[in-house]
Amino acid sequence: MAKGVSNKKARIDALAHLGKDLTRRCRAHCELCGHGNRGLEALEVEPLPAEPDLDHTMFICEQCRQAMRPKELNHQYWRFLETTIWSDLPAVQVTAVRLTRRLSVQGEEWATSLLEGLYLSPAIIEWLNEP
């Protein structure tokens, strides 16, 4: 058990080293909803690489982090995905697609339409298909 705790702490420390680069990249705004002046936290997007890296990590606000936890998503909150899903940041786009798919399954027509008109690069499709 101590080894697992040690590995988790080492990963958190490695993520902390990405903080300045993440802050510069997002200009201190949530990379999902775009709001500024909110506390941001690094979120790694699975599947995780052996070591944390910028391409698999994004900075999101606590409001977005909390909003993605419930089994049933609040469709009104997530309407900004209509623009976020076109992000050129791989971790952000993958997360936006995953959330939009969940909304589509919930019966949100706008989410279904968005997915039908979406072009994804082969690399993003591969990432989405990985376990």
Chimera marker file (.cmm) of the C-alpha trace (Angstrom):
<marker_set name="trace">
<marker id="1" x="0.000" y="0.000" z="0.000" r="1" g="1" b="0" radius="0.5"/>
<marker id="2" x="2.858" y="2.388" z="0.772" r="1" g="1" b="0" radius="0.5"/>
<marker id="3" x="4.207" y="1.899" z="-2.757" r="1" g="1" b="0" radius="0.5"/>
<marker id="4" x="0.833" y="2.904" z="-4.250" r="1" g="1" b="0" radius="0.5"/>
<marker id="5" x="0.718" y="6.050" z="-2.120" r="1" g="1" b="0" radius="0.5"/>
<marker id="6" x="4.291" y="6.850" z="-3.097" r="1" g="1" b="0" radius="0.5"/>
<marker id="7" x="3.495" y="6.401" z="-6.818" r="1" g="1" b="0" radius="0.5"/>
<marker id="8" x="0.420" y="8.609" z="-6.537" r="1" g="1" b="0" radius="0.5"/>
<marker id="9" x="2.406" y="11.348" z="-4.783" r="1" g="1" b="0" radius="0.5"/>
<marker id="10" x="5.125" y="11.150" z="-7.448" r="1" g="1" b="0" radius="0.5"/>
<marker id="11" x="2.483" y="11.530" z="-10.196" r="1" g="1" b="0" radius="0.5"/>
<marker id="12" x="0.920" y="14.524" z="-8.423" r="1" g="1" b="0" radius="0.5"/>
<marker id="13" x="4.356" y="16.107" z="-8.108" r="1" g="1" b="0" radius="0.5"/>
<marker id="14" x="5.018" y="15.515" z="-11.814" r="1" g="1" b="0" radius="0.5"/>
<marker id="15" x="1.668" y="17.135" z="-12.652" r="1" g="1" b="0" radius="0.5"/>
<marker id="16" x="2.585" y="20.132" z="-10.492" r="1" g="1" b="0" radius="0.5"/>
<marker id="17" x="5.655" y="20.658" z="-12.674" r="1" g="1" b="0" radius="0.5"/>
<marker id="18" x="3.314" y="21.096" z="-15.662" r="1" g="1" b="0" radius="0.5"/>
<marker id="19" x="1.438" y="23.880" z="-13.862" r="1" g="1" b="0" radius="0.5"/>
<marker id="20" x="3.284" y="26.845" z="-15.381" r="1" g="1" b="0" radius="0.5"/>
<marker id="21" x="2.999" y="25.455" z="-18.899" r="1" g="1" b="0" radius="0.5"/>
<marker id="22" x="-0.701" y="24.696" z="-18.398" r="1" g="1" b="0" radius="0.5"/>
<marker id="23" x="-1.358" y="28.180" z="-17.012" r="1" g="1" b="0" radius="0.5"/>
<marker id="24" x="0.443" y="29.774" z="-19.955" r="1" g="1" b="0" radius="0.5"/>
<marker id="25" x="-1.431" y="27.601" z="-22.439" r="1" g="1" b="0" radius="0.5"/>
<marker id="26" x="-4.885" y="28.324" z="-21.032" r="1" g="1" b="0" radius="0.5"/>
<marker id="27" x="-4.175" y="31.899" z="-19.940" r="1" g="1" b="0" radius="0.5"/>
<marker id="28" x="-5.653" y="31.073" z="-16.517" r="1" g="1" b="0" radius="0.5"/>
<marker id="29" x="-9.034" y="30.096" z="-17.994" r="1" g="1" b="0" radius="0.5"/>
<marker id="30" x="-10.796" y="26.754" z="-17.736" r="1" g="1" b="0" radius="0.5"/>
<marker id="31" x="-9.994" y="24.781" z="-20.877" r="1" g="1" b="0" radius="0.5"/>
<marker id="32" x="-13.520" y="23.362" z="-20.996" r="1" g="1" b="0" radius="0.5"/>
<marker id="33" x="-15.913" y="26.218" z="-20.180" r="1" g="1" b="0" radius="0.5"/>
<marker id="34" x="-13.518" y="29.113" z="-20.809" r="1" g="1" b="0" radius="0.5"/>
<marker id="35" x="-14.264" y="30.979" z="-17.578" r="1" g="1" b="0" radius="0.5"/>
<marker id="36" x="-11.450" y="32.812" z="-15.844" r="1" g="1" b="0" radius="0.5"/>
<marker id="37" x="-11.013" y="33.835" z="-12.242" r="1" g="1" b="0" radius="0.5"/>
<marker id="38" x="-11.791" y="30.341" z="-11.000" r="1" g="1" b="0" radius="0.5"/>
<marker id="39" x="-9.441" y="27.978" z="-9.268" r="1" g="1" b="0" radius="0.5"/>
<marker id="40" x="-7.995" y="25.610" z="-11.851" r="1" g="1" b="0" radius="0.5"/>
<marker id="41" x="-6.814" y="22.087" z="-11.336" r="1" g="1" b="0" radius="0.5"/>
<marker id="42" x="-4.924" y="19.758" z="-13.647" r="1" g="1" b="0" radius="0.5"/>
<marker id="43" x="-6.954" y="16.830" z="-14.945" r="1" g="1" b="0" radius="0.5"/>
<marker id="44" x="-5.300" y="13.958" z="-16.774" r="1" g="1" b="0" radius="0.5"/>
<marker id="45" x="-7.353" y="12.387" z="-19.553" r="1" g="1" b="0" radius="0.5"/>
<marker id="46" x="-7.288" y="8.602" z="-19.740" r="1" g="1" b="0" radius="0.5"/>
<marker id="47" x="-5.703" y="6.428" z="-20.824" r="1" g="1" b="0" radius="0.5"/>
<marker id="48" x="-2.759" y="7.874" z="-18.958" r="1" g="1" b="0" radius="0.5"/>
<marker id="49" x="0.791" y="7.828" z="-20.295" r="1" g="1" b="0" radius="0.5"/>
<marker id="50" x="3.567" y="6.477" z="-18.095" r="1" g="1" b="0" radius="0.5"/>
<marker id="51" x="4.553" y="10.027" z="-17.148" r="1" g="1" b="0" radius="0.5"/>
<marker id="52" x="2.225" y="13.071" z="-17.052" r="1" g="1" b="0" radius="0.5"/>
<marker id="53" x="2.460" y="15.215" z="-20.176" r="1" g="1" b="0" radius="0.5"/>
<marker id="54" x="0.787" y="18.336" z="-21.543" r="1" g="1" b="0" radius="0.5"/>
<marker id="55" x="-1.075" y="16.531" z="-24.323" r="1" g="1" b="0" radius="0.5"/>
<marker id="56" x="-2.910" y="14.285" z="-21.822" r="1" g="1" b="0" radius="0.5"/>
<marker id="57" x="-3.560" y="17.023" z="-19.263" r="1" g="1" b="0" radius="0.5"/>
<marker id="58" x="-5.894" y="20.013" z="-19.135" r="1" g="1" b="0" radius="0.5"/>
<marker id="59" x="-6.690" y="22.730" z="-16.624" r="1" g="1" b="0" radius="0.5"/>
<marker id="60" x="-10.331" y="22.817" z="-15.597" r="1" g="1" b="0" radius="0.5"/>
<marker id="61" x="-12.297" y="24.715" z="-12.997" r="1" g="1" b="0" radius="0.5"/>
<marker id="62" x="-13.932" y="23.118" z="-9.985" r="1" g="1" b="0" radius="0.5"/>
<marker id="63" x="-17.387" y="23.806" z="-11.428" r="1" g="1" b="0" radius="0.5"/>
<marker id="64" x="-16.632" y="21.708" z="-14.540" r="1" g="1" b="0" radius="0.5"/>
<marker id="65" x="-14.979" y="18.997" z="-12.451" r="1" g="1" b="0" radius="0.5"/>
<marker id="66" x="-18.073" y="18.732" z="-10.238" r="1" g="1" b="0" radius="0.5"/>
<marker id="67" x="-20.490" y="18.927" z="-13.196" r="1" g="1" b="0" radius="0.5"/>
<marker id="68" x="-18.940" y="15.906" z="-14.923" r="1" g="1" b="0" radius="0.5"/>
<marker id="69" x="-19.275" y="13.621" z="-11.884" r="1" g="1" b="0" radius="0.5"/>
<marker id="70" x="-23.014" y="12.837" z="-11.806" r="1" g="1" b="0" radius="0.5"/>
<marker id="71" x="-24.249" y="9.921" z="-13.854" r="1" g="1" b="0" radius="0.5"/>
<marker id="72" x="-26.853" y="12.218" z="-15.430" r="1" g="1" b="0" radius="0.5"/>
<marker id="73" x="-25.229" y="15.385" z="-16.797" r="1" g="1" b="0" radius="0.5"/>
<marker id="74" x="-26.931" y="18.771" z="-16.590" r="1" g="1" b="0" radius="0.5"/>
<marker id="75" x="-27.508" y="19.415" z="-20.294" r="1" g="1" b="0" radius="0.5"/>
<marker id="76" x="-27.950" y="23.166" z="-19.787" r="1" g="1" b="0" radius="0.5"/>
<marker id="77" x="-24.549" y="23.542" z="-18.153" r="1" g="1" b="0" radius="0.5"/>
<marker id="78" x="-22.716" y="21.697" z="-20.926" r="1" g="1" b="0" radius="0.5"/>
<marker id="79" x="-24.012" y="23.713" z="-23.903" r="1" g="1" b="0" radius="0.5"/>
<marker id="80" x="-20.563" y="25.297" z="-24.277" r="1" g="1" b="0" radius="0.5"/>
<marker id="81" x="-19.376" y="21.932" z="-25.621" r="1" g="1" b="0" radius="0.5"/>
<marker id="82" x="-20.726" y="23.069" z="-28.993" r="1" g="1" b="0" radius="0.5"/>
<marker id="83" x="-17.564" y="25.169" z="-29.311" r="1" g="1" b="0" radius="0.5"/>
<marker id="84" x="-15.187" y="23.312" z="-26.988" r="1" g="1" b="0" radius="0.5"/>
<marker id="85" x="-15.520" y="20.112" z="-29.024" r="1" g="1" b="0" radius="0.5"/>
<marker id="86" x="-13.540" y="21.830" z="-31.826" r="1" g="1" b="0" radius="0.5"/>
<marker id="87" x="-10.537" y="22.499" z="-29.574" r="1" g="1" b="0" radius="0.5"/>
<marker id="88" x="-7.104" y="21.913" z="-31.054" r="1" g="1" b="0" radius="0.5"/>
<marker id="89" x="-5.927" y="20.553" z="-27.689" r="1" g="1" b="0" radius="0.5"/>
<marker id="90" x="-6.216" y="16.752" z="-27.779" r="1" g="1" b="0" radius="0.5"/>
<marker id="91" x="-7.135" y="16.226" z="-24.102" r="1" g="1" b="0" radius="0.5"/>
<marker id="92" x="-9.810" y="18.917" z="-24.291" r="1" g="1" b="0" radius="0.5"/>
<marker id="93" x="-11.306" y="17.561" z="-27.502" r="1" g="1" b="0" radius="0.5"/>
<marker id="94" x="-11.366" y="13.979" z="-26.210" r="1" g="1" b="0" radius="0.5"/>
<marker id="95" x="-13.070" y="15.103" z="-22.990" r="1" g="1" b="0" radius="0.5"/>
<marker id="96" x="-15.587" y="17.215" z="-24.918" r="1" g="1" b="0" radius="0.5"/>
<marker id="97" x="-16.439" y="14.279" z="-27.197" r="1" g="1" b="0" radius="0.5"/>
<marker id="98" x="-16.851" y="11.931" z="-24.240" r="1" g="1" b="0" radius="0.5"/>
<marker id="99" x="-19.153" y="14.375" z="-22.441" r="1" g="1" b="0" radius="0.5"/>
<marker id="100" x="-21.143" y="15.055" z="-25.617" r="1" g="1" b="0" radius="0.5"/>
<marker id="101" x="-21.590" y="11.305" z="-26.130" r="1" g="1" b="0" radius="0.5"/>
<marker id="102" x="-22.959" y="11.012" z="-22.602" r="1" g="1" b="0" radius="0.5"/>
<marker id="103" x="-25.399" y="13.842" z="-23.297" r="1" g="1" b="0" radius="0.5"/>
<marker id="104" x="-26.450" y="12.214" z="-26.555" r="1" g="1" b="0" radius="0.5"/>
<marker id="105" x="-27.194" y="8.962" z="-24.712" r="1" g="1" b="0" radius="0.5"/>
<marker id="106" x="-29.311" y="11.011" z="-22.299" r="1" g="1" b="0" radius="0.5"/>
<marker id="107" x="-31.406" y="12.058" z="-25.306" r="1" g="1" b="0" radius="0.5"/>
<marker id="108" x="-30.077" y="15.567" z="-25.913" r="1" g="1" b="0" radius="0.5"/>
<marker id="109" x="-30.750" y="16.247" z="-29.600" r="1" g="1" b="0" radius="0.5"/>
<marker id="110" x="-28.219" y="19.080" z="-29.832" r="1" g="1" b="0" radius="0.5"/>
<marker id="111" x="-25.502" y="16.696" z="-28.618" r="1" g="1" b="0" radius="0.5"/>
<marker id="112" x="-26.482" y="14.036" z="-31.139" r="1" g="1" b="0" radius="0.5"/>
<marker id="113" x="-26.463" y="16.600" z="-33.970" r="1" g="1" b="0" radius="0.5"/>
<marker id="114" x="-23.093" y="17.895" z="-32.845" r="1" g="1" b="0" radius="0.5"/>
<marker id="115" x="-21.581" y="14.406" z="-32.921" r="1" g="1" b="0" radius="0.5"/>
<marker id="116" x="-23.052" y="13.683" z="-36.359" r="1" g="1" b="0" radius="0.5"/>
<marker id="117" x="-21.325" y="16.721" z="-37.871" r="1" g="1" b="0" radius="0.5"/>
<marker id="118" x="-18.020" y="16.259" z="-36.087" r="1" g="1" b="0" radius="0.5"/>
<marker id="119" x="-14.759" y="15.505" z="-37.871" r="1" g="1" b="0" radius="0.5"/>
<marker id="120" x="-12.125" y="13.858" z="-35.697" r="1" g="1" b="0" radius="0.5"/>
<marker id="121" x="-8.522" y="13.206" z="-36.612" r="1" g="1" b="0" radius="0.5"/>
<marker id="122" x="-7.350" y="9.594" z="-36.672" r="1" g="1" b="0" radius="0.5"/>
<marker id="123" x="-5.267" y="10.231" z="-33.526" r="1" g="1" b="0" radius="0.5"/>
<marker id="124" x="-8.310" y="11.450" z="-31.593" r="1" g="1" b="0" radius="0.5"/>
<marker id="125" x="-10.409" y="8.512" z="-32.824" r="1" g="1" b="0" radius="0.5"/>
<marker id="126" x="-7.676" y="6.126" z="-31.661" r="1" g="1" b="0" radius="0.5"/>
<marker id="127" x="-7.526" y="7.854" z="-28.263" r="1" g="1" b="0" radius="0.5"/>
<marker id="128" x="-11.311" y="7.590" z="-27.881" r="1" g="1" b="0" radius="0.5"/>
<marker id="129" x="-11.221" y="3.874" z="-28.736" r="1" g="1" b="0" radius="0.5"/>
<marker id="130" x="-8.464" y="3.022" z="-26.249" r="1" g="1" b="0" radius="0.5"/>
<marker id="131" x="-9.618" y="1.320" z="-23.055" r="1" g="1" b="0" radius="0.5"/>
<link id1="1" id2="2" r="1" g="1" b="0" radius="0.2"/>
<link id1="2" id2="3" r="1" g="1" b="0" radius="0.2"/>
<link id1="3" id2="4" r="1" g="1" b="0" radius="0.2"/>
<link id1="4" id2="5" r="1" g="1" b="0" radius="0.2"/>
<link id1="5" id2="6" r="1" g="1" b="0" radius="0.2"/>
<link id1="6" id2="7" r="1" g="1" b="0" radius="0.2"/>
<link id1="7" id2="8" r="1" g="1" b="0" radius="0.2"/>
<link id1="8" id2="9" r="1" g="1" b="0" radius="0.2"/>
<link id1="9" id2="10" r="1" g="1" b="0" radius="0.2"/>
<link id1="10" id2="11" r="1" g="1" b="0" radius="0.2"/>
<link id1="11" id2="12" r="1" g="1" b="0" radius="0.2"/>
<link id1="12" id2="13" r="1" g="1" b="0" radius="0.2"/>
<link id1="13" id2="14" r="1" g="1" b="0" radius="0.2"/>
<link id1="14" id2="15" r="1" g="1" b="0" radius="0.2"/>
<link id1="15" id2="16" r="1" g="1" b="0" radius="0.2"/>
<link id1="16" id2="17" r="1" g="1" b="0" radius="0.2"/>
<link id1="17" id2="18" r="1" g="1" b="0" radius="0.2"/>
<link id1="18" id2="19" r="1" g="1" b="0" radius="0.2"/>
<link id1="19" id2="20" r="1" g="1" b="0" radius="0.2"/>
<link id1="20" id2="21" r="1" g="1" b="0" radius="0.2"/>
<link id1="21" id2="22" r="1" g="1" b="0" radius="0.2"/>
<link id1="22" id2="23" r="1" g="1" b="0" radius="0.2"/>
<link id1="23" id2="24" r="1" g="1" b="0" radius="0.2"/>
<link id1="24" id2="25" r="1" g="1" b="0" radius="0.2"/>
<link id1="25" id2="26" r="1" g="1" b="0" radius="0.2"/>
<link id1="26" id2="27" r="1" g="1" b="0" radius="0.2"/>
<link id1="27" id2="28" r="1" g="1" b="0" radius="0.2"/>
<link id1="28" id2="29" r="1" g="1" b="0" radius="0.2"/>
<link id1="29" id2="30" r="1" g="1" b="0" radius="0.2"/>
<link id1="30" id2="31" r="1" g="1" b="0" radius="0.2"/>
<link id1="31" id2="32" r="1" g="1" b="0" radius="0.2"/>
<link id1="32" id2="33" r="1" g="1" b="0" radius="0.2"/>
<link id1="33" id2="34" r="1" g="1" b="0" radius="0.2"/>
<link id1="34" id2="35" r="1" g="1" b="0" radius="0.2"/>
<link id1="35" id2="36" r="1" g="1" b="0" radius="0.2"/>
<link id1="36" id2="37" r="1" g="1" b="0" radius="0.2"/>
<link id1="37" id2="38" r="1" g="1" b="0" radius="0.2"/>
<link id1="38" id2="39" r="1" g="1" b="0" radius="0.2"/>
<link id1="39" id2="40" r="1" g="1" b="0" radius="0.2"/>
<link id1="40" id2="41" r="1" g="1" b="0" radius="0.2"/>
<link id1="41" id2="42" r="1" g="1" b="0" radius="0.2"/>
<link id1="42" id2="43" r="1" g="1" b="0" radius="0.2"/>
<link id1="43" id2="44" r="1" g="1" b="0" radius="0.2"/>
<link id1="44" id2="45" r="1" g="1" b="0" radius="0.2"/>
<link id1="45" id2="46" r="1" g="1" b="0" radius="0.2"/>
<link id1="46" id2="47" r="1" g="1" b="0" radius="0.2"/>
<link id1="47" id2="48" r="1" g="1" b="0" radius="0.2"/>
<link id1="48" id2="49" r="1" g="1" b="0" radius="0.2"/>
<link id1="49" id2="50" r="1" g="1" b="0" radius="0.2"/>
<link id1="50" id2="51" r="1" g="1" b="0" radius="0.2"/>
<link id1="51" id2="52" r="1" g="1" b="0" radius="0.2"/>
<link id1="52" id2="53" r="1" g="1" b="0" radius="0.2"/>
<link id1="53" id2="54" r="1" g="1" b="0" radius="0.2"/>
<link id1="54" id2="55" r="1" g="1" b="0" radius="0.2"/>
<link id1="55" id2="56" r="1" g="1" b="0" radius="0.2"/>
<link id1="56" id2="57" r="1" g="1" b="0" radius="0.2"/>
<link id1="57" id2="58" r="1" g="1" b="0" radius="0.2"/>
<link id1="58" id2="59" r="1" g="1" b="0" radius="0.2"/>
<link id1="59" id2="60" r="1" g="1" b="0" radius="0.2"/>
<link id1="60" id2="61" r="1" g="1" b="0" radius="0.2"/>
<link id1="61" id2="62" r="1" g="1" b="0" radius="0.2"/>
<link id1="62" id2="63" r="1" g="1" b="0" radius="0.2"/>
<link id1="63" id2="64" r="1" g="1" b="0" radius="0.2"/>
<link id1="64" id2="65" r="1" g="1" b="0" radius="0.2"/>
<link id1="65" id2="66" r="1" g="1" b="0" radius="0.2"/>
<link id1="66" id2="67" r="1" g="1" b="0" radius="0.2"/>
<link id1="67" id2="68" r="1" g="1" b="0" radius="0.2"/>
<link id1="68" id2="69" r="1" g="1" b="0" radius="0.2"/>
<link id1="69" id2="70" r="1" g="1" b="0" radius="0.2"/>
<link id1="70" id2="71" r="1" g="1" b="0" radius="0.2"/>
<link id1="71" id2="72" r="1" g="1" b="0" radius="0.2"/>
<link id1="72" id2="73" r="1" g="1" b="0" radius="0.2"/>
<link id1="73" id2="74" r="1" g="1" b="0" radius="0.2"/>
<link id1="74" id2="75" r="1" g="1" b="0" radius="0.2"/>
<link id1="75" id2="76" r="1" g="1" b="0" radius="0.2"/>
<link id1="76" id2="77" r="1" g="1" b="0" radius="0.2"/>
<link id1="77" id2="78" r="1" g="1" b="0" radius="0.2"/>
<link id1="78" id2="79" r="1" g="1" b="0" radius="0.2"/>
<link id1="79" id2="80" r="1" g="1" b="0" radius="0.2"/>
<link id1="80" id2="81" r="1" g="1" b="0" radius="0.2"/>
<link id1="81" id2="82" r="1" g="1" b="0" radius="0.2"/>
<link id1="82" id2="83" r="1" g="1" b="0" radius="0.2"/>
<link id1="83" id2="84" r="1" g="1" b="0" radius="0.2"/>
<link id1="84" id2="85" r="1" g="1" b="0" radius="0.2"/>
<link id1="85" id2="86" r="1" g="1" b="0" radius="0.2"/>
<link id1="86" id2="87" r="1" g="1" b="0" radius="0.2"/>
<link id1="87" id2="88" r="1" g="1" b="0" radius="0.2"/>
<link id1="88" id2="89" r="1" g="1" b="0" radius="0.2"/>
<link id1="89" id2="90" r="1" g="1" b="0" radius="0.2"/>
<link id1="90" id2="91" r="1" g="1" b="0" radius="0.2"/>
<link id1="91" id2="92" r="1" g="1" b="0" radius="0.2"/>
<link id1="92" id2="93" r="1" g="1" b="0" radius="0.2"/>
<link id1="93" id2="94" r="1" g="1" b="0" radius="0.2"/>
<link id1="94" id2="95" r="1" g="1" b="0" radius="0.2"/>
<link id1="95" id2="96" r="1" g="1" b="0" radius="0.2"/>
<link id1="96" id2="97" r="1" g="1" b="0" radius="0.2"/>
<link id1="97" id2="98" r="1" g="1" b="0" radius="0.2"/>
<link id1="98" id2="99" r="1" g="1" b="0" radius="0.2"/>
<link id1="99" id2="100" r="1" g="1" b="0" radius="0.2"/>
<link id1="100" id2="101" r="1" g="1" b="0" radius="0.2"/>
<link id1="101" id2="102" r="1" g="1" b="0" radius="0.2"/>
<link id1="102" id2="103" r="1" g="1" b="0" radius="0.2"/>
<link id1="103" id2="104" r="1" g="1" b="0" radius="0.2"/>
<link id1="104" id2="105" r="1" g="1" b="0" radius="0.2"/>
<link id1="105" id2="106" r="1" g="1" b="0" radius="0.2"/>
<link id1="106" id2="107" r="1" g="1" b="0" radius="0.2"/>
<link id1="107" id2="108" r="1" g="1" b="0" radius="0.2"/>
<link id1="108" id2="109" r="1" g="1" b="0" radius="0.2"/>
<link id1="109" id2="110" r="1" g="1" b="0" radius="0.2"/>
<link id1="110" id2="111" r="1" g="1" b="0" radius="0.2"/>
<link id1="111" id2="112" r="1" g="1" b="0" radius="0.2"/>
<link id1="112" id2="113" r="1" g="1" b="0" radius="0.2"/>
<link id1="113" id2="114" r="1" g="1" b="0" radius="0.2"/>
<link id1="114" id2="115" r="1" g="1" b="0" radius="0.2"/>
<link id1="115" id2="116" r="1" g="1" b="0" radius="0.2"/>
<link id1="116" id2="117" r="1" g="1" b="0" radius="0.2"/>
<link id1="117" id2="118" r="1" g="1" b="0" radius="0.2"/>
<link id1="118" id2="119" r="1" g="1" b="0" radius="0.2"/>
<link id1="119" id2="120" r="1" g="1" b="0" radius="0.2"/>
<link id1="120" id2="121" r="1" g="1" b="0" radius="0.2"/>
<link id1="121" id2="122" r="1" g="1" b="0" radius="0.2"/>
<link id1="122" id2="123" r="1" g="1" b="0" radius="0.2"/>
<link id1="123" id2="124" r="1" g="1" b="0" radius="0.2"/>
<link id1="124" id2="125" r="1" g="1" b="0" radius="0.2"/>
<link id1="125" id2="126" r="1" g="1" b="0" radius="0.2"/>
<link id1="126" id2="127" r="1" g="1" b="0" radius="0.2"/>
<link id1="127" id2="128" r="1" g="1" b="0" radius="0.2"/>
<link id1="128" id2="129" r="1" g="1" b="0" radius="0.2"/>
<link id1="129" id2="130" r="1" g="1" b="0" radius="0.2"/>
<link id1="130" id2="131" r="1" g="1" b="0" radius="0.2"/>
</marker_set>
